[in-house]
Amino acid sequence: MTTIGLRRMAPRDPAEGHRAASPLELLFDLVFVVAVGFAATNLHEIEAEGHVSSAVVSYAMVFFAIWWAWLNFSWFATSFDTDDWLYRVTTFVQMAGVLVLAAGVHAAMTEGDWAIPVIGYVVMRLAMVAQWLRVAVSSPRFRRTALRYAVGIVVVQALWAGMLALPQGSTAWAFPVLVLLEVLVPPIAEGTTETTPWHTHHIAERYALFTLIVLGEGLVASANAVIDGIAQADHLGSLLVLAAAGLVIVAGLWWIYFSREQHDHIRNLPSALVFGYYPADRISLIGQVSRPVCGRKPVPSGVLIESGRLSSTPNLAAPRRTSGRSPQGCRTGT
């Protein structure tokens, strides 16, 4: 401990016994689940208007930003968590970034205005640069790896900021290129240098806890369907059936995810990359079934009950501009 209350950011022991998620990590997860919920709410709202393809694409774009920032923090924390005041403050900056991102989700998904989400995302990523620079100063053994991470993140964030200056409509081709650059940073940073010391049990627990929190949102959506059905006495039978279906979906997703131990899959850098990247599609799917539709009776998976019948009329056209309706008004579990 230094005179200003900072610890040297040395690597954690990957064999440390009884390593568990910290209260700060749990708070971090909750804040990020809020952003996932906002994205899922807007997904269902756009789908309800019949614009299925554009809804899924915009949801995937928002989810990547949330997921990638969460993933990078979690893997960094399992290796270098010092839990001193500067580490905590930097983590709170990342939380602030995801809340900024969440505030811009509605405009991004309904109007294609990505300015606020990109600003929030860049804030989160630059906070990680500060963490990696601390590692470079504190740990000569991992200095080269840390500097590669820092430089790679800064370069890609500059490109994200530059995307905002491109002509409208350029996001469709710029986004996949920037995603590719983002996912290449870890293998480039770690591939030919000292690999960071992951705690396999700890990182597996982090993924499991995040999954459980998102699954909990699905249960809240099911409960809200029953509550609204009882309160309004409209289509109660159909709502109860859909609520039960939501519970079955959540239970099935839980069963699949936790059917086997996860930490045994992390053996080396390639297996760590597979383990780190692969759950994104599963968690994004869980997020999609966890939120109600704004302005309508909230039911699991965004199914509508309207005019006495189940409604599902997909349309592949782009979403029209809405009247500014915000997901904040939806009933949610957060």
Phi, psi and omega per residue, in radians:
M1 nan 2.280 3.139
T2 -1.533 3.110 -3.097
T3 -1.205 -0.345 3.118
I4 -1.805 0.329 3.033
G5 1.418 0.336 3.125
L6 -1.803 2.531 3.048
R7 -1.746 2.629 3.018
R8 -1.138 2.246 -3.065
M9 -1.425 1.227 3.117
A10 -1.515 2.745 -3.136
P11 -1.136 2.485 3.052
R12 -1.335 2.711 3.108
D13 -1.263 2.059 -3.125
P14 -1.188 -0.206 3.104
A15 -1.867 0.251 -3.117
E16 -0.996 2.265 -3.097
G17 -1.343 2.528 3.046
H18 1.026 0.577 3.087
R19 -1.279 2.166 -3.098
A20 -2.290 2.866 3.098
A21 -1.078 2.419 -3.130
S22 -1.488 2.818 3.056
P23 -0.994 -0.604 3.109
L24 -1.137 -0.718 3.115
E25 -1.135 -0.656 3.121
L26 -1.159 -0.719 3.075
L27 -1.102 -0.721 3.090
F28 -0.981 -0.798 3.136
D29 -1.071 -0.763 -3.110
L30 -1.074 -0.733 3.139
V31 -1.113 -0.702 -3.120
F32 -1.245 -0.559 3.088
V33 -1.152 -0.563 3.044
V34 -0.995 -0.795 -3.141
A35 -1.136 -0.705 3.079
V36 -1.057 -0.720 3.118
G37 -1.086 -0.732 3.091
F38 -1.050 -0.778 -3.136
A39 -1.109 -0.738 -3.130
A40 -1.160 -0.674 3.102
T41 -1.050 -0.806 3.131
N42 -1.196 -0.588 3.058
L43 -0.993 -0.858 -3.098
H44 -1.173 -0.622 3.140
E45 -1.122 -0.764 -3.141
I46 -1.212 -0.703 3.088
E47 -1.074 -0.646 -3.132
A48 -1.099 -0.465 3.101
E49 -1.500 -0.009 3.044
G50 1.666 0.160 -3.086
H51 -1.842 1.289 -2.959
V52 -1.206 -0.878 -3.037
S53 -1.113 -0.799 -3.134
S54 -1.159 -0.569 3.111
A55 -1.139 -0.792 -3.110
V56 -1.156 -0.729 -3.133
V57 -1.121 -0.825 -3.122
S58 -1.162 -0.624 3.081
Y59 -1.116 -0.744 3.140
A60 -1.091 -0.649 3.139
M61 -1.160 -0.795 3.115
V62 -1.153 -0.748 -3.099
F63 -1.102 -0.662 3.114
F64 -1.021 -0.791 -3.115
A65 -1.042 -0.766 3.139
I66 -1.164 -0.858 -3.067
W67 -1.114 -0.749 -3.064
W68 -1.174 -0.703 3.099
A69 -1.144 -0.722 3.116
W70 -1.117 -0.809 -3.106
L71 -1.037 -0.814 -3.094
N72 -1.134 -0.702 3.088
F73 -1.117 -0.761 -3.052
S74 -1.127 -0.739 3.135
W75 -1.253 -0.595 3.060
F76 -1.143 -0.782 -3.079
A77 -1.121 -0.622 -3.120
T78 -1.167 -0.344 -3.125
S79 -1.783 -0.563 -2.950
F80 -2.374 0.313 -3.134
D81 -1.081 2.043 3.089
T82 -1.776 -0.375 3.134
D83 0.998 0.502 3.015
D84 -1.576 3.135 -3.001
W85 -1.165 -0.603 -3.141
L86 -1.241 -0.681 3.069
Y87 -1.062 -0.756 3.133
R88 -1.131 -0.784 -3.135
V89 -1.078 -0.751 3.122
T90 -1.096 -0.653 3.087
T91 -1.162 -0.680 3.082
F92 -1.120 -0.581 3.068
V93 -1.087 -0.707 3.081
Q94 -1.109 -0.690 3.075
M95 -1.080 -0.727 3.098
A96 -1.074 -0.676 3.120
G97 -1.072 -0.744 -3.121
V98 -1.235 -0.512 3.061
L99 -1.212 -0.645 3.029
V100 -1.086 -0.793 3.100
L101 -1.001 -0.802 -3.125
A102 -1.064 -0.630 -3.137
A103 -1.123 -0.447 -3.126
G104 -1.739 0.052 -3.079
V105 -1.081 -0.769 -3.079
H106 -1.067 -0.839 -3.139
A107 -1.127 -0.652 -3.139
A108 -1.143 -0.787 -3.031
M109 -1.398 -0.461 -3.102
T110 -1.784 -0.460 -3.068
E111 -2.139 -0.094 -3.125
G112 1.292 0.351 3.121
D113 -1.659 1.805 -3.023
W114 -1.737 0.163 -3.043
A115 -1.067 -0.916 -3.082
I116 -1.162 -0.813 3.078
P117 -1.014 -0.687 3.138
V118 -1.156 -0.718 3.101
I119 -1.048 -0.826 3.119
G120 -1.068 -0.715 -3.137
Y121 -1.134 -0.770 -3.140
V122 -1.113 -0.653 3.075
V123 -1.039 -0.803 3.131
M124 -1.072 -0.739 -3.049
R125 -1.297 -0.643 3.112
L126 -1.204 -0.510 3.023
A127 -1.092 -0.615 3.071
M128 -1.182 -0.576 3.077
V129 -1.041 -0.753 3.119
A130 -1.040 -0.689 3.125
Q131 -1.147 -0.763 -3.126
W132 -1.166 -0.588 3.094
L133 -1.168 -0.590 3.041
R134 -1.094 -0.705 3.104
V135 -1.103 -0.752 -3.122
A136 -1.058 -0.630 3.132
V137 -1.328 -0.670 -2.983
S138 -1.534 -0.475 -2.984
S139 -2.248 1.669 3.111
P140 -0.977 -0.585 -3.116
R141 -1.054 -0.653 -3.085
F142 -1.912 0.284 -3.074
R143 -1.082 -0.779 -3.102
R144 -1.129 -0.756 3.101
T145 -1.067 -0.804 -3.106
A146 -1.094 -0.736 -3.133
L147 -1.181 -0.614 3.076
R148 -1.113 -0.748 3.073
Y149 -1.046 -0.842 -3.074
A150 -1.056 -0.835 -3.125
V151 -1.134 -0.789 -3.132
G152 -1.049 -0.771 -3.131
I153 -1.128 -0.768 -3.128
V154 -1.072 -0.783 -3.128
V155 -1.061 -0.804 -3.106
V156 -1.184 -0.626 3.119
Q157 -1.150 -0.621 3.068
A158 -1.076 -0.651 3.108
L159 -1.214 -0.658 3.067
W160 -1.055 -0.784 3.118
A161 -1.094 -0.680 3.120
G162 -1.141 -0.496 3.120
M163 -1.020 -0.566 -3.112
L164 -1.159 -0.377 -3.138
A165 -1.532 -0.119 -3.138
L166 -1.276 2.745 3.110
P167 -1.035 2.640 3.133
Q168 -1.033 2.372 -3.098
G169 1.719 -0.138 -3.132
S170 -1.406 -0.227 -3.096
T171 -1.022 -0.600 -3.055
A172 -1.017 -0.647 3.140
W173 -1.699 -0.496 -3.118
A174 -1.264 -0.655 -3.059
F175 -1.056 -0.877 3.135
P176 -1.048 -0.621 3.120
V177 -1.127 -0.766 -3.134
L178 -1.200 -0.620 3.065
V179 -1.082 -0.777 3.118
L180 -1.033 -0.766 3.120
L181 -1.097 -0.698 3.116
E182 -1.052 -0.849 -3.051
V183 -1.273 -0.260 3.093
L184 -1.445 -0.317 -3.087
V185 -1.057 -0.881 -3.117
P186 -1.045 -0.849 3.136
P187 -1.120 -0.567 3.093
I188 -1.232 -0.734 -3.117
A189 -1.167 -0.622 -3.024
E190 -1.810 -0.255 -2.971
G191 -1.133 -0.673 -3.077
T192 -2.088 0.291 3.133
T193 -2.252 -3.002 3.115
E194 -1.167 2.155 -3.135
T195 -1.318 2.355 -3.120
T196 -1.114 2.577 -3.011
P197 -1.482 1.600 -3.131
W198 -1.307 2.501 2.977
H199 -1.727 1.815 -2.943
T200 -1.089 -0.700 3.132
H201 -1.174 -0.691 -3.127
H202 -1.151 -0.798 -3.099
I203 -1.203 -0.602 3.071
A204 -1.130 -0.679 3.089
E205 -1.135 -0.669 3.129
R206 -1.056 -0.788 3.112
Y207 -1.122 -0.714 -3.118
A208 -1.121 -0.745 -3.124
L209 -1.164 -0.715 3.107
F210 -1.097 -0.727 3.104
T211 -1.078 -0.752 -3.140
L212 -1.096 -0.704 -3.135
I213 -1.126 -0.739 3.119
V214 -1.169 -0.670 3.063
L215 -1.058 -0.652 3.103
G216 -1.038 -0.578 3.077
E217 -1.095 -0.606 3.091
G218 -1.126 -0.680 3.092
L219 -1.139 -0.669 3.105
V220 -1.104 -0.716 3.114
A221 -1.065 -0.721 3.112
S222 -1.120 -0.769 3.125
A223 -1.102 -0.704 3.129
N224 -1.108 -0.603 3.104
A225 -1.082 -0.752 3.133
V226 -1.173 -0.783 -3.108
I227 -1.045 -0.817 -3.133
D228 -1.179 -0.648 3.125
G229 -1.110 -0.747 3.122
I230 -1.167 -0.726 -3.094
A231 -1.162 -0.646 -3.059
Q232 -1.761 -0.251 3.095
A233 0.990 0.464 3.101
D234 -1.924 2.255 3.058
H235 0.942 0.674 -3.060
L236 -1.059 -0.743 -3.121
G237 -1.046 -0.805 -3.139
S238 -1.129 -0.694 3.137
L239 -1.133 -0.685 3.123
L240 -1.138 -0.686 3.102
V241 -1.102 -0.772 -3.138
L242 -1.180 -0.647 3.100
A243 -1.108 -0.738 3.100
A244 -1.113 -0.687 3.097
A245 -1.097 -0.682 3.096
G246 -1.075 -0.727 3.106
L247 -1.103 -0.725 3.124
V248 -1.104 -0.713 3.120
I249 -1.093 -0.813 3.140
V250 -1.072 -0.795 3.141
A251 -1.077 -0.697 3.130
G252 -1.148 -0.735 3.109
L253 -1.123 -0.714 3.088
W254 -1.069 -0.788 -3.094
W255 -1.060 -0.764 -3.116
I256 -1.144 -0.804 -3.055
Y257 -1.159 -0.719 -3.033
F258 -1.748 0.384 -3.128
S259 -1.298 -0.257 3.140
R260 -2.663 2.823 3.115
E261 -1.195 2.477 -3.061
Q262 -1.728 -0.532 -2.992
H263 -1.145 -0.435 -3.121
D264 -1.158 -0.265 -3.106
H265 -1.389 -0.222 -3.093
I266 -1.708 1.784 -3.088
R267 -2.082 -0.579 -3.108
N268 -2.673 -3.046 -3.087
L269 -1.055 -0.852 3.125
P270 -1.023 -0.763 -3.135
S271 -1.198 -0.580 3.086
A272 -1.153 -0.696 3.115
L273 -1.138 -0.722 3.107
V274 -1.107 -0.805 3.139
F275 -1.110 -0.690 -3.093
G276 -1.221 -0.704 -3.042
Y277 -1.527 -0.589 -2.945
Y278 -1.098 -0.721 -3.060
P279 -1.167 -0.100 -3.083
A280 -1.009 -0.759 -3.097
D281 -1.178 -0.606 -3.138
R282 -1.224 -0.765 -3.111
I283 -1.225 -0.607 3.083
S284 -1.129 -0.647 3.079
L285 -1.124 -0.772 3.112
I286 -1.040 -0.729 3.118
G287 -1.063 -0.612 -3.112
Q288 -1.174 -0.512 -3.108
V289 -1.649 0.149 -2.984
S290 -1.808 0.055 -3.031
R291 -2.314 2.632 3.092
P292 -1.430 3.056 3.064
V293 -1.639 2.321 -3.134
C294 -1.151 2.459 2.996
G295 1.336 0.071 3.114
R296 -2.387 3.032 3.127
K297 -1.075 2.191 -3.085
P298 -1.318 2.142 3.141
V299 -2.349 2.784 -3.127
P300 -1.083 2.551 3.027
S301 1.141 0.241 3.037
G302 1.267 0.338 3.103
V303 -1.291 2.449 -3.108
L304 -1.744 2.486 2.935
I305 -2.053 1.953 -2.964
E306 -2.544 2.321 3.113
S307 1.001 0.631 3.045
G308 1.325 0.262 -3.132
R309 -2.574 2.774 3.014
L310 -1.271 2.353 -3.070
S311 -2.055 2.258 3.039
S312 -2.684 1.761 -3.097
T313 -2.269 1.407 -3.091
P314 -1.104 2.569 3.098
N315 -2.471 2.299 -3.058
L316 -1.572 0.125 3.126
A317 -1.288 2.851 3.116
A318 -1.205 2.634 -3.121
P319 -1.184 2.477 3.060
R320 -1.422 2.795 3.089
R321 -1.160 2.362 3.141
T322 -1.642 3.070 -3.103
S323 -1.459 0.301 3.095
G324 1.573 0.205 3.117
R325 -1.048 2.344 -3.040
S326 -1.936 2.543 3.126
P327 -1.200 -0.204 -3.118
Q328 -1.046 -0.429 -3.094
G329 -1.414 -0.115 -3.110
C330 -1.281 2.680 2.980
R331 -1.342 2.175 -3.117
T332 -2.379 3.088 -3.137
G333 -1.725 0.081 -3.101
T334 -2.020 nan nan
